[in-house]
Every structure is written in C-alpha cells, then in structure tokens.
C-alpha cells in the first residue's frame, strides 16, 4: 500500500509534503522490531518517547515515520498532533478495517471483565457462532490461543489480531476494554456492537490520578466507541445499575440500553436465586422471557456477571435456550475463584482480586459458604495506587478469621514496606493473633493451607491466572495454583523450596 493511500484513510489532520510516496509493507511502534518497508510510529509513553528511537527505526529499514514533530531523517515524516490515535486509524486501514465485518462486544469496568467475557463467549458459541476473545488471560479463538501481556493490546496489535480472527472465520469477538486502553486510544478504529459496563470502584489511581478521571475514561466506551452511523441501529449498551455510576450512565447513554441488576426495574433481573458452594441456580426475567440459569460459578458477584452475559446474548439475537446452555458450560475461569482440589476437604480458591472491591466481593462470596474458618492470603502490588493498601487490609480483616499478608508483584518497592502500609487497616479490625505477615508468597500460601482444616476455606487473592512474580530486578516464575498444590503435596517442589 502506498503511503498516500494509507494516510488518506486516516481521519486526522496530518502534515506531509508528499514528494516521496513509498510503498508501506507494515507498521511498527517498536524500533527493535522494524522491518524494511514499515511505517514507524513514534509514540510517547509513560517511561520512554518513541521519538528518541526514530533514527534506529530508519536504520532498521523504516520507509516512513509518523511523529508529533518534524525530524531530520532520510525518509518521509508524517506529522500528527496525536500519533497514538493516528496509529490506530492507520492500523485499521492497513488491515482492512476488520472490526466492521465482526460483531464486537466490548466490556469495561473495574472488576468482572474477564468472567463476563468468558461467559459471553460461551453464550455466543452455544448460539452457533465462531467466537474470539481478547482479554486479561489471553487472546484466543477456536484452534489458537496466545498469551496477552496487557488486557487490551496496543491499537496496531489489536487490529492485527482482529484481522487474523476474521481470516480464521470468526464472526463474533468479545473484548475486555481497560481504562488504560480507552485513555491511550488502543481501540481507535473499533466500533462496538455492544458495550458492557460491569462496575466502577477504586483502581489505577496511580495512573488516572482521581476517581473522576478514571470514571471519565470508562464512559468513553459508550460516548465514543459505540457507533453513530448505520451500525448504530443495532448498537446496545449493557449496564449494571446496582453500581451508582452505572445508574447515571444508563440514563445518559444514547444507545439502546439493557439494564441489569437486582431490582425489578432492570430489564434483566433475578426473580429467584440460590447461591451455594456448588454454584448458582437462578431464574432471570429478561425482555425475551424467563431464563433458568444453572452455573458452577460461586458468589453473588458472579450472578451479576451472568446477567451481563445473558444481556449480551439477547443483544446478539441468541435464543434463551442457547444462553442458558452457554452459561452452564463455563465450569471454571483461570484465576477467578478457581478451585484447587484438596483431598482433605479444605476449600481452596485462587482469585485475581487485587482491588478493594474485588477482594470484598470474593471474601463476601466465601463467607456464607464456609462452615469453618475463612483464611485469606493477599498482598498489594508495588508501584501502584498505595492508597488502597490499608483499605484492603481492613477488608481482609473484617471478613476473614485469619489473614496472611504477603507480597504481590512488589516491582521496585520493598515488599516489607508495602506490607507495613497494609497493616494499619488490618489492625483496625483484627486481633493481633488473627493475622501474620511474611514477604515470601510461597511461604504465605503454605502457612495458610497448613492452618486450615476440613470445612475451612482458603482464598489466595491477587494474582489469579498470573504465572509470574515481578521483583525489583527480575521477573520469576510463580503460579498461586501450583504453589497451593505444592503445599498439598500434589505438585513437585520448586528448586530451593523445602
């Protein structure tokens, strides 16, 4: 594709003298991965500015450069006031605008995105569709599964994945859309058929600075990414109105809105529900009629996720029978209250809960289902919002009979220092003999399981599906599920672990 043709597809003010019109064979935002013929996009990030690597990109064969300012190099330089957004527009054009030929569901919210996306995938598959998923755990479609380093890929990677899914015969895509992705225009070039809002609670304040800024990012999915053209006739919003921001959003969204929540005013709500240690049985009122639900997922919060998935199924035209069958088919989701089998009768779960609200919901779900003691293992991530640390300590102490505070991706911070910021909240509500702290996460998991007996529940929170621990100078292999199995004698001991 000629550079001129590629630029013509971008709906943004661009400066380019047009004297040289090279053939563009690819796009890149990483100078280390530039191939001959690529257009290199110089993107300013939080830590590094791509403009510093333009010379390297040209030396690597870049045929043109997209930048925020003019630079002196021997290839055409296209200037944009917002190269990041322009890259998304160019990527969509380069890959033939794949989202336009797909039914795309976008899910945003602090918690519940992954569980809801896997439920929606199962519902759409039960309705006979070939489905792709892009999210925190991975991106996948039938026949392929790849690790995903971030919840929502960068715009160039996202368009490449969507194009690959389209070529593989995928008709429907379910995507988690993070606040970072919305703020950084990673979903530029994608219009969603269905936008889903799960909830909004404290998270990412180290990035956004305030809850207001965080909220404003989340709502961009509904104000900017739902279509306004011909596709708008079928666009729908699915909004959880049990959340205060959700109630406000439901009143302001322009698309057709399917509200979900506990009250009868919602278009989808439970008429009856039984939540136990074996799962959820419920009857839902929906615009398409009554829907009987059986799911092995546990916890009241998962009923919210199920209702959102049912709403997406209705928005996509799936019959109620397929919706129910799809929901029942999801038996477990990696790192989302994922059970670890214990032959001695302890209930052990690994969960991704790393925010105050998520930890609160996970422990609240476990408390009434636990005949014995509830034991919680958790920590807080380094180089992230420090204000939530005492909050999470208080939440863990309020719900749990025993708490083991430990590390969770400490990054550049000292693990003991993070723990010291957690403890004031824990001490406010918990007796001195009802908790302990150890910075070694493997030791913490072993001690928690050793302290539990038959009928007790151990919740290992924070890392979920993650298979690593990020330290100051390195990233090491670490999987909470495997560490729990090691503690039970069901997994080989790691090197150096007694």
N, C-alpha and C positions, 0 to 999 in steps of 0.2 A: 504494500500500500504506500502510495506517495505521501510525503509529509503534508502536502497541501490538502489532500483528500482527508487525511486523519484530522487535521486541525479544523476543517470545515464542519466536522461532526460535533465539535465542542461548543456548547452553549455558554461561552465565556469570552470576555474581551481579551484578545491576545495580540501581542506585538511581534511581527516577524517581517523581515524585509523581502522575503520571497525570492531572492536572487539565486539561491541554490535549493533545489527541491529533491532531496534524496529519497531513496526507497527505504521505508521503515519495515524491518522484519520482526521487530519485537519491542517490548517496553521493559524498563527496569528502573527501580528506585534504589538499588544496591550496587554501588560501583564495583564491588568484588565479583558480581555475577553478570556484568555486562557482556553481551555477545556482539560480535560485529554486526552492524546494521540496526542496533537498538536505539530507541529514543530514551535518553537517561533523564529521569525526573529528579531534580534536586529538591528534596523535601526537608524542611526544618523540623526537627524533632525535639523532644524534651532534653535529650543529652547531646545530640550531635546535629549538625546542619549539613544537609547534603550538598550545599554549595561549596563546601570545603573539599569535596571529592569529585568535582566536575573534571578537573584535569586528569585524574585517574581514570574516570569513565571514558573520556575521549581517547586516552592512551589504550584502553581496552577495546576500542572499536566502535564506540557510540557514534552514530551518524548524525545525531541532533541532540539538543539539550533543552529541557523545559526548566525554567528558572524564574525566580521572583525579580531578578535584576539582570542587566546586561553583564556579560563576562567576555573576556578576550580569549576565544578558542577558535580552532580552525574548522568548526562545523557550525551549522545554523543554530542560533539560540532563539528560542521562543519564550517571550516574557509573559507571565501571567501574574495578576495581583494575588492569586491563590493557587499555587501549583498543586497543592494536595487535592483540592476539589477538581481542578482541571485534569489531573491524572485519572480520577475516577471516570470522568466523561470520556477521555481518550481511550481508557481501557475498555469501557462498554462498547465504544465504536469499533475498536480493533477486533474484539471477539464477536462482533455481530449482534450486539445487544441481546444476550441470551435470556435475560430476565423477562423480556417482552413475550417470549414464547413459553414461559413457565408460569405455573400457578404458585406464587410465592407467599409464604406465611412468615411474618417477622414477629418475634416475641421479645419484648423488653420488660424490665422490672428488676428489682434488686435480687429477689430470690424466686426460685421456681422455674426459671427459663429452661434449664436442661430437662427436668422431669416433664414439663409440659411439651417440649419439642419431641421427646421420645414417644409420648402418648399420642400426639398429633400424627407422627409418622405411622404408628401402628393403626390408627383410625383410617388414615388415607390408604394405607396398604390393604386393609380389610375391605375397603370400598373398590379395590381393583386397580389402584394407581401404582405406578412405579415412583418411589419417593426417595429423595435425597435429603440429608440433614447436615447442617453446618453449625457447630456449636463448641461448647467448652471442652467436652470429652474428646471429640474428633470430628472429622467430616467424612461422610460415608454415603454410599448408595449401593444397591444390590451388586455384589461382586467386587466391591472395593471399599477399603477403609484406611484412612490416613490420620496420623496424629495432627493435632491443631495447636500451635503454640499459644494462640490467643483465642478468645471466644469468637470474635468476628474478624476474619482476615482483613489485611490491607486491601484497598479497592482493586488493585491490579491482581492480587492473588484471588480475590473473591470472584472477579469476572472470569478468570481462567477456570476456576472450579465450576462455576455455573455453566460455562461453555462445555466443559468436559461432561458434566451431568446431562446437558441437553443432547450431546452426541451419543451418550450411552442410553438414550431413550427415557430418561427421567422426565416426568410430566409435572411433578409437584415437588417443591423444595420448602423445607421448614428450617428457618434460620434464627438462631439467637442473635439479638442485636444489642450490644452493650452500649453503655453511655459513652465510653471512650470512642467507640465506632461512630456514633452519631456526631460527637464533637469533632472528630477527625475526618469526617466525610468519607468513611470507608464504604458506606452503602450508596455513595453517589453513583448514579446510573442504574439504580434498582428502584422500581416502584412495586409496592407490596399489594397483593390482593386482599390480604387480611393482616391487620396489625393487632397484636395482643399485648395488653398491659396486665402484669401479674400483681405487683405491689411496689411500694416505694418506702424504703427505710434506710437508715444511716449506712453509707458505704462510700468509698472512693473520695472522701473529703480531702485527702491528701492531694488529689488531682483537681477536683472541681472547686474546692475552697469553701463551699456553702451548700446547704440543702436546696436552696433556691436555684443555684446554678445547676446542681445535679438534676433537679426536677425539670428544669427548662430543657436540658439535654434529652431526657427521656421522652418528653412530649413531642420532640421533633419527628419521631417516627410517625406521629399522627398528623402533624401540621405540614410536614414537608415530603414524607415518603409514601403517603397514600395518594393514589393518582387523582388528578383533577380533569383529565381528558376523557376519551371514550372508555378507558378501562375503569373509570370511576363508577360506572353503573353497577359494577359487581363488587366494588371495594367495601370491606366491612371492618369495623373495629370491635374487638372483644375486650371488655373492660371489667375488672374486678372492682365492684363498688363497695365491698367491705373495707377497702382501703380509702382513706379520706381523699387522697389525690385522685384516685380512680373515680370517686363520685363527681368531683369537679371536672375531670377530663370527659366523662360520659356526657355531661351537659354541653360541652363546648366542641366536641369532635364533629366534623361535618359529614363524615361517612356514616352509613347505616351502622348503628351500634347495638351489639348483642351484649347486654349486661349480664354478669354472673355474680352470684353472691348468696348469702344465707337467707336473705329476706324474700318474701313473695313478690315484691315489686320488681325483682330482677327477671329478665326473660328466661334465664336458666337458673333454677334454684332447687335445693333438695326438698322433697316432700317428706321423705323419711331417710334416715341414715343410721347405720350401725358400724362403729369403728372399733376394731379389736386387734389383738396381737396377730391375728391371721389375715387381716386386711379390711377392706371396706365393702359393705353392701349398702346400696342406696337406690332410691327412686328419685329421678330428676324430672321436674316439669320443664319442658322445652317448647319453643314455638312449633315444633313438629310433632308434639305429643309426649306422652310419658316414656321415660327411658330407664330401664332397670340396669343397674351397674353392679358388677362384681369385680373387685380388684384385689390382688395380693399386697398392694402397697399399703403402708400403715401411716396413720396420722391425719388429723383434721386438715392440715395444710395440703395434703395430697388430694383431699376432696375438692379443694379449690382448683388444683391443677387439672383434675379430671373434668370439672365443669368447663374450664377454659378449653380443654381439648375437645370436649363434646361440641362446644360452640364453634370451634374451627371446622369440625366435621360438618356441621349444619351449614356453615358459610360456604363450604366446598361442595355442597349438594350430596353428601354421603347419607345413605339411609340409616335410620336409627339402629337397625339390626347390626349393620357394619360398625357403627360407632361403639356399641356395646361389646361386640366381639373384639374389636381392636384394643379397647381399654383393658379387657380381661387378659389379653395376650401379653401385656407388659408385666413380666413377673419380677424383674429387678432392673435397676438402672445403676450403672457404675458409680459408686461413691455417694449414692443418695439413699440414706438409711439402708445401706446394703448389708445384709446379714452375713455374719461369719459363723459357720456351723461349729457348735461346741457339743461334743458327745456327753458332757457332764451336766447339760441342762441350763447353762447360763445363756442369756440372750445378749449377743454381741453385735453391735452395728457400727459401721463406718459411714460417716456423713461429711459432706462438704461444708457444713455450716461454719462460716468464717465471719459472719456479721452478727451483731447483737440480735436482730430479728430472727435470723435463721437459727441461731443457737436456741433462742427462746422457743421457737416453734418445734424444733427437734426434741428438746427436753420435755416440753409440754405434751408432745405426742406420746413420749415414752412413759411419762409419769403414771397415768391411769392404767397403762397396760403392764405395769411392773408389780408383781405381787411382793417382791422382796425389795432390795436396795437398788437405787439408781446411782450409778457411778459414772462420772464424766471425766474424760481426758481431753484437754484442749490447750491451745496457745494462741498467740496473735502474731500476724506477720510483721516482719521488720520493714522499715522504710514505707510504711503505710499509715493511715489515719491512727494516730496514737490516742485520740480522744475516746475511741470505742473500747479501749483495753479495760479500764475499770468497770465499764458497763457490762462487758462480757463476763468479768469476774463475778459481779453481783448476780447476773442471770444464772450462771452455773451454780453458785452457792444457794440461790433461792430454790431451784428445782431439785438439786442433787442431794443425796445422802453423803456422798463422798466425792471429792474433786481432786484430780491430779493435774496441776498446771505445768505445762512444758513448753517446748519451742515449736514453732511452725513457720518455716522459711524465714529465719531471722535476717537473712541478707546481710547488710553491712552493720547492723546493730548487734550489740552484745546480748545474747539470749537472757542472761540473768537480769539485765536492765529492763527488758521487756516484761519479764515475769514480775519484777518489782512494781511496774505500772499497773499490772492486773490485780495484784493482791489487795489494794485498798478497797476495791469493790467487793471482793470475796470476803474480806474480814468484816465488812459491814453486816453481813447476813449469816455468816457461817462460823460455827465454833472452831476453836483452834485445833481440835482433834478430828475435824471432819474434812481436812484437806492436807495436801502436801505438794511440794514443788520440786521438780527435777528438770534441768535443761535438756537432758538426753531423752529424746522422744521414745526410742525403743525401750528404755528402762521404764518410762512412764506407762507405756502400754502393758508391759509385763507386770508391773506392780498393781495396776488397776484390775487386770484379769485375775491375778493371784488373790486380790482382796475380795473378789466376788464369789458367791456360792450359787447353788441351784436356785432358780427363780429370780436371781438378780439380773439387772440389765447394765451393760457397759456400753456407753456411747463414746466412740473415738471420733472427735469432731475436728474439722478444719481443713483437712487435706483431701478427703474423699477419694476421687479417682486418681489423684496425682501419684506419680511413681518416682518422685524426687524430693530432695530437701535442699533448698537454696541457702548456702552459707556465705560468709563474707568473701571467701577466696575461691570457692568452687561449688559445683552442684553435684550432689551424691545421689546414688540410687536409694530410694526409700519409698516403701508402699505400706500404708497402715494395715491393709488387709493381710499382707504377708507377715508383717510383724505380729499381728494378732494370732495368726496361725502358728508362728514360731513359739509364741508364748504358750500355745496349747499343745505344742509338740507335734503339730501337723505340717510343719514346713521346715526344710533344712536350715540349720543355724547359719547366720551370715558370718563372714570372716571377721574374727575379732569380737564376736558377740558370744558370751558364755551361755 
